[in-house]
């Protein structure tokens, strides 16, 4: 059964919005609310209510919801409308990791072989930013660390040079983004230590080490997610 948001709940889900807002801004606000589960999985998304709360017309909200449907964060059901997608089951999570294991070690290998200096600098900056968040409090910065995690993996895919894989990986990571491990200090530090190992291998142009580091990171990541959802 899907959940129905009450007006009282809606006021806590989204950040205050300006009087005029573009569809991109509406998309970002709704996306953040879905990923953080301020909009709970299964909740119905009433177009008129969202438009009123954001002080916009229905058009940018409808456009944003269509993009979120493509991301896998929203579903459109006949005679029901839009609803927040349910959380993935453990089997689907395993299948997504299977897919990532097929493409991301190769991404790391290619990045190590062909990455330009700016690509290494971008990955380094992501890790430095994550280190700063970890030093303060991983629990308080879980969402920011999750976003940095996604940025790290997508950046490697871009460096590997395949736009189709990059776009598809972005969609997969978006679906998985509601399963943040970064509320746990141990999991957060382990994951970012593994990112550093991948970065070091890419920086050294060591394709074999980069491939194996990514493979081990994903396998360990799957185990951490399984511990979280089981």
Backbone bond lengths (Angstrom), bond angles and torsions (degrees), N, CA, C in turn:
res aa  C-N    CA-C-N  psi(-1)  N-CA   C-N-CA  omega(-1)  CA-C   N-CA-C  phi
1 X - - - 1.466 - - 1.534 109.48 -
2 X 1.311 117.71 132.50 1.449 120.14 178.94 1.518 110.22 -79.22
3 X 1.326 115.18 154.23 1.442 120.56 179.14 1.511 109.08 -91.63
4 X 1.320 116.90 145.55 1.451 122.70 178.92 1.525 107.86 -107.07
5 X 1.331 117.06 121.08 1.444 119.49 178.78 1.522 109.98 -71.58
6 X 1.293 116.94 133.57 1.449 121.28 173.56 1.512 108.71 -88.34
7 X 1.351 118.72 159.49 1.460 120.63 177.30 1.527 112.12 -55.33
8 X 1.335 116.27 -36.41 1.463 119.78 -179.47 1.519 110.76 -65.06
9 X 1.341 116.96 -41.52 1.449 120.91 179.29 1.522 111.10 -67.64
10 X 1.313 117.32 -38.32 1.453 120.80 -176.85 1.519 111.62 -57.91
11 X 1.330 116.66 -37.45 1.448 120.13 -176.72 1.513 112.21 -65.36
12 X 1.329 117.68 -18.83 1.459 120.66 179.56 1.521 112.62 -97.31
13 X 1.312 117.60 -4.87 1.459 119.55 -172.30 1.515 113.54 -88.58
14 X 1.302 117.11 -35.01 1.455 120.37 -170.96 1.524 110.97 -121.02
15 X 1.325 115.58 150.23 1.459 119.99 177.92 1.522 109.73 -71.32
16 X 1.335 117.50 155.37 1.464 119.49 175.20 1.520 110.72 -56.32
17 X 1.317 115.65 142.34 1.458 119.96 -175.60 1.523 110.84 -117.62
18 X 1.324 118.26 149.96 1.463 120.57 174.43 1.522 110.55 -70.58
19 X 1.331 114.74 166.98 1.459 119.79 -177.65 1.532 110.47 -63.13
20 X 1.328 117.57 -38.86 1.456 120.94 178.95 1.520 109.22 -113.68
21 X 1.289 115.96 134.65 1.453 119.82 -175.41 1.518 110.19 -147.68
22 X 1.329 115.47 139.34 1.445 120.77 177.23 1.520 110.63 -83.21
23 X 1.333 115.74 161.97 1.466 120.40 179.63 1.519 110.81 -59.18
24 X 1.348 117.62 -35.32 1.463 120.25 179.12 1.520 111.19 -62.01
25 X 1.313 116.85 -39.66 1.464 120.49 -179.90 1.533 110.88 -68.98
26 X 1.321 116.05 -40.55 1.463 120.03 176.50 1.521 109.76 -61.38
27 X 1.320 115.90 -43.68 1.467 120.80 178.33 1.517 110.91 -58.19
28 X 1.325 118.49 -47.13 1.463 121.49 -177.59 1.523 111.52 -63.94
29 X 1.324 117.43 -40.52 1.464 120.72 179.78 1.526 110.53 -65.60
30 X 1.329 117.22 -46.34 1.464 120.46 -179.97 1.523 110.86 -67.35
31 X 1.324 117.22 -39.72 1.467 120.46 179.32 1.528 110.71 -60.89
32 X 1.326 116.83 -47.11 1.466 120.37 179.86 1.527 110.68 -62.33
33 X 1.328 117.10 -38.80 1.457 121.12 -179.77 1.526 111.96 -68.05
34 X 1.327 116.69 -34.04 1.468 120.93 177.88 1.528 111.00 -73.45
35 X 1.333 116.63 -44.78 1.461 120.19 -178.13 1.519 111.02 -64.97
36 X 1.337 116.56 -40.82 1.467 120.19 179.86 1.532 112.29 -77.29
37 X 1.326 116.42 -8.50 1.463 124.40 -177.98 1.527 112.23 66.78
38 X 1.347 116.38 22.44 1.466 118.28 166.85 1.533 108.72 -63.31
39 X 1.322 114.99 -34.32 1.458 120.37 163.66 1.519 105.73 -94.71
40 X 1.323 118.91 111.95 1.466 120.24 -172.71 1.517 112.90 -72.21
41 X 1.326 117.44 151.05 1.466 121.14 176.37 1.532 110.75 -54.35
42 X 1.323 116.34 134.41 1.455 120.91 179.61 1.510 114.88 89.00
43 X 1.343 117.96 -8.09 1.464 120.15 -178.13 1.526 110.67 -69.09
44 X 1.314 116.37 139.30 1.456 120.51 174.64 1.515 109.32 -74.19
45 X 1.339 116.18 141.53 1.457 122.55 -178.29 1.521 108.32 -112.93
46 X 1.307 115.71 97.54 1.457 121.80 -177.28 1.526 109.48 -79.07
47 X 1.313 115.72 117.69 1.455 121.85 -174.77 1.520 111.80 -57.35
48 X 1.315 117.22 -47.69 1.467 121.18 -177.49 1.534 111.17 -64.00
49 X 1.324 116.91 -42.43 1.469 119.87 -179.07 1.520 111.72 -65.82
50 X 1.324 116.05 -42.15 1.461 119.03 178.84 1.527 110.85 -64.12
51 X 1.325 116.63 -41.00 1.462 120.22 178.72 1.520 111.20 -62.37
52 X 1.338 117.03 -42.02 1.464 119.95 178.93 1.523 111.13 -64.59
53 X 1.333 116.62 -43.07 1.459 119.82 -177.41 1.521 111.97 -65.78
54 X 1.331 116.00 -34.60 1.458 120.47 -178.63 1.528 112.99 -91.18
55 X 1.341 116.47 -1.95 1.460 121.64 178.20 1.530 111.59 60.51
56 X 1.325 115.47 43.41 1.461 120.73 178.41 1.523 108.44 -133.39
57 X 1.324 115.09 172.07 1.460 119.46 173.76 1.521 109.08 -77.50
58 X 1.319 115.79 173.30 1.466 119.85 178.91 1.529 112.93 -67.98
59 X 1.326 117.54 -25.48 1.462 120.19 -172.82 1.532 113.68 -60.76
60 X 1.354 120.33 -52.51 1.468 117.94 179.84 1.520 113.10 -65.47
61 X 1.338 117.76 -28.87 1.461 120.41 177.01 1.524 109.55 -68.44
62 X 1.327 116.20 -44.38 1.470 119.53 178.76 1.524 110.61 -62.12
63 X 1.327 117.21 -41.38 1.465 120.56 178.57 1.528 111.13 -63.65
64 X 1.318 116.36 -41.57 1.463 120.58 179.56 1.527 110.96 -65.47
65 X 1.315 117.16 -41.67 1.462 120.28 -179.86 1.528 111.12 -65.93
66 X 1.314 117.48 -34.60 1.468 120.00 176.92 1.527 110.56 -65.32
67 X 1.322 117.26 -40.08 1.465 120.36 176.90 1.529 110.74 -66.00
68 X 1.310 116.77 -40.19 1.464 120.62 179.41 1.522 111.48 -67.54
69 X 1.337 115.81 -30.28 1.467 119.34 174.47 1.526 109.75 -65.07
70 X 1.334 116.87 -41.39 1.463 120.81 177.68 1.525 111.19 -64.57
71 X 1.336 117.01 -31.38 1.472 121.98 177.57 1.525 112.57 -73.21
72 X 1.337 116.27 -16.86 1.457 119.87 -176.06 1.514 113.76 88.13
73 X 1.331 117.65 6.68 1.466 120.97 -179.36 1.525 112.40 -90.32
74 X 1.332 116.15 -15.16 1.461 121.87 -177.41 1.524 108.19 -135.46
75 X 1.328 116.23 146.19 1.460 121.72 175.38 1.523 109.41 -120.70
76 X 1.336 115.72 146.40 1.458 120.49 175.37 1.510 108.30 -113.44
77 X 1.326 115.58 120.89 1.454 120.70 -176.79 1.532 109.78 -113.52
78 X 1.333 118.04 138.78 1.466 120.87 177.88 1.525 111.29 -58.28
79 X 1.308 115.61 135.34 1.468 123.77 177.15 1.538 112.97 66.77
80 X 1.309 117.49 4.18 1.466 121.14 178.77 1.522 110.49 -118.81
81 X 1.322 116.83 -43.58 1.458 121.43 -176.66 1.519 110.27 101.37
82 X 1.307 114.80 -152.93 1.453 120.34 -177.00 1.526 111.66 -86.84
83 X 1.337 115.51 140.69 1.456 121.69 173.16 1.524 108.42 -136.55
84 X 1.331 116.09 152.42 1.459 120.38 173.70 1.525 108.57 -67.16
85 X 1.318 116.66 133.88 1.464 120.44 -177.65 1.528 110.81 -62.49
86 X 1.330 116.98 143.64 1.467 119.56 176.07 1.519 110.40 -68.65
87 X 1.313 116.14 160.12 1.455 120.42 175.45 1.525 110.07 -63.47
88 X 1.305 116.35 149.16 1.455 121.36 179.21 1.522 110.05 -70.62
89 X 1.337 116.07 145.50 1.461 118.70 174.89 1.524 109.14 -83.18
90 X 1.325 115.80 168.57 1.458 120.53 -173.79 1.527 112.05 -61.68
91 X 1.331 117.25 -35.63 1.461 120.45 -179.75 1.522 110.66 -65.55
92 X 1.327 117.59 -42.60 1.455 120.87 179.10 1.523 110.80 -65.12
93 X 1.320 116.81 -38.51 1.464 120.24 176.88 1.525 110.25 -60.27
94 X 1.326 116.80 -44.57 1.466 120.66 178.49 1.533 110.27 -60.93
95 X 1.324 117.40 -40.56 1.457 120.48 -179.15 1.530 111.35 -67.15
96 X 1.331 116.78 -37.10 1.459 119.69 177.50 1.529 110.90 -66.54
97 X 1.317 116.28 -38.14 1.461 119.08 176.08 1.529 110.95 -67.70
98 X 1.328 116.81 -35.54 1.466 119.77 174.90 1.535 109.76 -58.36
99 X 1.328 115.66 -43.95 1.466 120.22 178.60 1.521 110.83 -63.17
100 X 1.329 115.97 -45.08 1.461 119.20 -180.00 1.529 111.49 -62.37
101 X 1.325 116.69 -36.74 1.464 119.88 178.85 1.534 111.95 -67.41
102 X 1.319 116.47 -23.55 1.461 120.09 177.12 1.529 111.88 -76.38
103 X 1.332 116.81 -33.75 1.464 118.69 -171.37 1.536 114.37 -109.34
104 X 1.319 118.47 -33.21 1.467 117.99 -171.67 1.528 114.76 -76.00
105 X 1.335 120.62 -36.80 1.464 117.44 173.48 1.533 112.04 -59.40
106 X 1.323 116.98 -37.72 1.469 120.32 176.40 1.518 110.66 -66.26
107 X 1.342 116.94 -39.06 1.465 120.08 175.27 1.531 110.59 -56.95
108 X 1.334 115.86 -45.97 1.461 120.18 -178.59 1.524 111.13 -64.58
109 X 1.326 115.93 -39.98 1.468 120.43 178.43 1.521 110.89 -60.98
110 X 1.328 116.20 -47.54 1.459 120.20 -178.56 1.522 111.47 -68.20
111 X 1.331 116.08 -37.02 1.461 119.38 178.34 1.520 110.57 -63.02
112 X 1.335 116.61 -41.41 1.468 120.46 178.97 1.518 111.17 -65.33
113 X 1.316 117.21 -30.98 1.463 120.98 -177.79 1.521 112.33 -80.22
114 X 1.347 115.53 -32.76 1.465 117.65 -168.89 1.526 115.00 -128.52
115 X 1.341 117.98 0.51 1.455 118.91 -172.83 1.524 111.05 -65.36
116 X 1.317 115.74 135.78 1.457 121.88 175.55 1.524 109.57 -80.78
117 X 1.314 115.58 165.14 1.459 120.03 -178.41 1.520 111.81 -56.86
118 X 1.316 116.31 -37.80 1.465 118.62 -179.34 1.521 111.93 -65.37
119 X 1.339 116.58 -29.35 1.458 119.38 176.45 1.507 111.94 -66.73
120 X 1.329 116.90 -42.62 1.464 121.07 176.57 1.523 110.07 -64.48
121 X 1.314 116.36 -41.45 1.464 120.09 179.55 1.531 111.31 -62.02
122 X 1.330 116.11 -38.75 1.472 119.87 178.83 1.522 110.73 -64.83
123 X 1.335 117.33 -45.47 1.459 120.71 178.58 1.523 111.18 -63.58
124 X 1.331 116.34 -39.26 1.460 120.47 178.62 1.523 110.75 -62.93
125 X 1.327 116.70 -43.47 1.462 120.99 -179.99 1.532 111.04 -62.63
126 X 1.327 116.72 -38.60 1.465 120.26 177.46 1.524 110.14 -62.42
127 X 1.326 116.72 -45.07 1.474 120.46 -179.43 1.527 111.39 -66.49
128 X 1.319 117.21 -39.56 1.469 120.58 178.20 1.527 110.14 -62.55
129 X 1.328 116.52 -42.60 1.464 119.82 177.62 1.518 111.99 -63.00
130 X 1.336 116.17 -39.94 1.465 119.88 178.10 1.522 111.28 -66.17
131 X 1.334 116.71 -38.91 1.466 120.08 178.26 1.522 110.85 -60.11
132 X 1.329 117.05 -39.81 1.463 120.98 179.34 1.527 111.00 -64.14
133 X 1.338 116.63 -40.48 1.461 120.43 178.08 1.527 110.96 -66.77
134 X 1.326 116.88 -41.70 1.461 120.99 -179.97 1.518 111.50 -63.91
135 X 1.322 116.83 -34.86 1.456 121.08 -178.69 1.519 111.71 -68.38
136 X 1.336 117.12 -26.50 1.460 120.35 179.87 1.524 110.31 -84.81
137 X 1.325 116.20 -65.71 1.466 120.51 179.19 1.515 108.62 -174.22
138 X 1.317 117.10 112.85 1.460 120.01 -178.57 1.525 112.02 -65.99
139 X 1.348 117.02 -31.55 1.460 119.75 -179.84 1.524 110.72 -66.53
140 X 1.323 117.03 -42.46 1.456 120.86 -178.18 1.531 111.64 -71.71
141 X 1.319 116.70 -26.00 1.460 120.41 -174.91 1.526 111.93 -112.48
142 X 1.318 116.32 27.84 1.465 120.08 -175.59 1.524 112.10 -58.89
143 X 1.319 117.42 -42.87 1.458 119.98 -177.63 1.524 111.06 -66.51
144 X 1.332 116.66 -41.60 1.460 120.02 179.64 1.523 111.01 -66.13
145 X 1.325 117.41 -38.41 1.463 120.47 177.58 1.528 111.15 -66.88
146 X 1.329 116.38 -38.35 1.457 119.77 176.31 1.518 111.70 -62.83
147 X 1.334 116.23 -40.43 1.466 119.75 177.73 1.525 110.80 -65.25
148 X 1.339 116.30 -38.95 1.465 120.24 178.84 1.528 111.09 -66.54
149 X 1.326 116.46 -37.57 1.459 121.23 176.70 1.523 110.24 -58.59
150 X 1.313 115.73 -48.46 1.463 120.51 179.48 1.528 110.51 -61.76
151 X 1.330 116.70 -42.79 1.462 121.47 -179.66 1.534 110.71 -62.36
152 X 1.326 116.94 -38.14 1.466 121.74 -179.79 1.529 110.63 -61.75
153 X 1.322 116.17 -49.55 1.462 120.04 -177.08 1.528 111.85 -68.81
154 X 1.328 117.06 -38.63 1.465 120.10 179.03 1.523 110.20 -68.59
155 X 1.334 116.87 -36.46 1.462 120.53 178.69 1.528 111.16 -61.99
156 X 1.328 116.97 -40.83 1.467 120.25 176.65 1.526 110.05 -63.45
157 X 1.324 116.59 -41.72 1.464 120.17 178.87 1.526 110.72 -61.51
158 X 1.324 117.14 -41.20 1.473 119.96 177.34 1.530 111.00 -62.55
159 X 1.335 115.49 -42.23 1.462 119.52 179.87 1.526 111.55 -63.48
160 X 1.348 115.95 -30.27 1.462 119.93 178.79 1.523 111.78 -70.02
161 X 1.338 117.37 -20.91 1.456 120.85 169.26 1.511 117.49 92.56
162 X 1.350 118.33 11.02 1.463 119.80 179.69 1.528 108.59 -110.71
163 X 1.321 116.41 105.93 1.468 120.74 -175.42 1.520 112.73 -66.40
164 X 1.331 116.79 -34.17 1.469 120.39 -179.69 1.530 110.08 -65.88
165 X 1.332 116.67 -46.83 1.465 120.72 178.50 1.519 110.50 -63.35
166 X 1.327 116.86 -40.71 1.462 120.71 179.79 1.524 110.92 -59.56
167 X 1.327 116.95 -46.88 1.462 120.78 -179.39 1.524 111.17 -64.82
168 X 1.330 117.09 -41.49 1.459 120.19 -179.33 1.522 111.01 -68.44
169 X 1.329 116.85 -40.44 1.463 119.76 178.13 1.522 110.46 -62.99
170 X 1.308 116.75 -38.56 1.471 120.30 177.90 1.521 110.58 -59.26
171 X 1.320 117.48 -41.41 1.472 121.22 178.32 1.524 111.16 -64.73
172 X 1.334 116.84 -43.17 1.470 120.81 -179.81 1.521 110.37 -63.09
173 X 1.323 117.05 -45.56 1.461 121.06 -178.44 1.527 111.19 -66.79
174 X 1.324 116.57 -33.21 1.465 119.62 176.20 1.528 110.45 -63.10
175 X 1.330 117.11 -43.16 1.463 120.15 178.37 1.530 111.79 -62.35
176 X 1.333 116.02 -34.33 1.455 120.45 -176.12 1.523 112.80 -86.75
177 X 1.329 117.06 -6.67 1.456 120.33 -170.42 1.527 113.99 -68.22
178 X 1.337 117.01 -15.09 1.476 118.57 178.03 1.525 112.29 -79.71
179 X 1.330 116.60 -5.17 1.469 120.75 179.31 1.518 109.12 -103.83
180 X 1.324 117.08 61.51 1.446 119.49 -177.55 1.522 111.03 -71.79
181 X 1.324 115.16 134.95 1.463 121.50 176.35 1.517 110.87 -95.69
182 X 1.331 116.13 -1.43 1.449 118.73 -167.97 1.521 114.60 -87.66
183 X 1.316 117.24 8.98 1.460 119.75 167.88 1.522 110.26 -81.22
184 X 1.317 117.40 -9.12 1.463 123.41 177.23 1.522 108.84 -105.52
185 X 1.332 116.87 121.23 1.466 120.52 179.37 1.522 111.18 -57.86
186 X 1.340 116.80 -45.45 1.466 120.35 -176.99 1.522 111.08 -61.73
187 X 1.327 116.90 -48.91 1.460 120.61 -179.28 1.520 111.36 -62.43
188 X 1.318 116.74 -39.93 1.460 120.93 -179.10 1.527 111.13 -63.79
189 X 1.310 116.75 -47.83 1.465 120.09 -178.66 1.528 111.34 -66.04
190 X 1.319 116.76 -38.92 1.463 119.77 178.42 1.528 110.99 -63.94
191 X 1.324 116.37 -45.91 1.466 120.27 -177.72 1.522 111.00 -62.39
192 X 1.331 117.50 -43.41 1.458 119.07 -177.69 1.516 112.46 -75.49
193 X 1.330 117.93 -27.24 1.468 119.59 171.17 1.528 109.89 -63.24
194 X 1.334 116.31 -39.15 1.462 120.50 177.42 1.525 111.04 -66.76
195 X 1.328 117.18 -38.35 1.463 120.23 175.58 1.526 110.32 -59.93
196 X 1.306 116.80 -41.63 1.465 120.95 179.09 1.527 110.78 -62.13
197 X 1.329 116.76 -39.06 1.470 119.93 178.22 1.522 110.68 -63.37
198 X 1.328 116.25 -41.87 1.473 120.56 177.02 1.527 109.83 -62.74
199 X 1.321 116.84 -46.14 1.460 121.20 -179.79 1.527 111.16 -60.12
200 X 1.321 116.99 -45.15 1.467 120.25 -179.51 1.527 111.09 -59.15
201 X 1.332 116.42 -41.06 1.468 119.85 179.85 1.520 111.15 -66.86
202 X 1.332 117.08 -40.95 1.467 120.52 178.01 1.521 110.11 -65.34
203 X 1.326 116.38 -43.03 1.464 120.81 179.94 1.528 111.06 -61.90
204 X 1.337 116.28 -34.19 1.464 120.92 179.34 1.530 112.92 -84.17
205 X 1.337 116.33 1.76 1.479 121.61 -177.03 1.521 112.00 57.06
206 X 1.334 115.66 33.00 1.469 121.50 179.46 1.527 108.50 -97.31
207 X 1.326 115.99 92.84 1.460 120.77 -174.18 1.516 112.38 -62.18
208 X 1.342 116.82 -42.12 1.457 119.95 -179.01 1.509 112.33 -63.61
209 X 1.328 116.44 -44.56 1.465 120.48 179.87 1.526 110.95 -66.41
210 X 1.333 117.00 -38.78 1.468 120.42 179.27 1.525 110.65 -64.12
211 X 1.326 116.10 -42.19 1.466 120.99 178.90 1.524 110.65 -60.89
212 X 1.312 116.94 -49.14 1.460 120.90 -177.01 1.523 111.04 -69.31
213 X 1.314 118.17 -36.73 1.466 120.76 179.05 1.528 110.82 -64.27
214 X 1.337 116.26 -40.71 1.462 119.13 178.21 1.520 110.51 -67.66
215 X 1.318 116.74 -41.76 1.470 120.31 -179.88 1.532 110.55 -60.62
216 X 1.311 117.06 -46.16 1.463 120.63 -179.82 1.527 111.43 -66.16
217 X 1.319 115.92 -37.83 1.473 120.20 178.43 1.526 110.97 -61.48
218 X 1.317 117.40 -44.08 1.463 120.96 -178.85 1.527 111.22 -68.91
219 X 1.303 117.51 -40.43 1.464 119.81 178.42 1.524 110.75 -63.13
220 X 1.318 116.10 -43.26 1.466 119.16 178.45 1.523 110.91 -68.69
221 X 1.330 115.95 -36.22 1.456 119.77 177.50 1.517 111.99 -61.82
222 X 1.332 116.92 -40.68 1.457 120.35 176.97 1.524 110.70 -60.49
223 X 1.314 117.17 -44.64 1.469 119.94 179.24 1.529 110.90 -62.08
224 X 1.329 116.60 -38.22 1.469 119.21 179.79 1.525 111.21 -67.43
225 X 1.333 116.16 -40.38 1.465 119.53 177.72 1.521 110.41 -66.08
226 X 1.315 117.73 -41.99 1.470 121.39 177.94 1.523 111.06 -59.67
227 X 1.308 116.93 -40.41 1.470 120.13 176.86 1.521 110.95 -63.89
228 X 1.337 115.65 -33.38 1.465 120.13 -178.72 1.525 111.90 -71.54
229 X 1.347 117.73 -41.49 1.456 120.77 -172.02 1.521 112.77 -91.82
230 X 1.331 118.21 -17.23 1.469 120.86 -177.61 1.530 111.35 -89.67
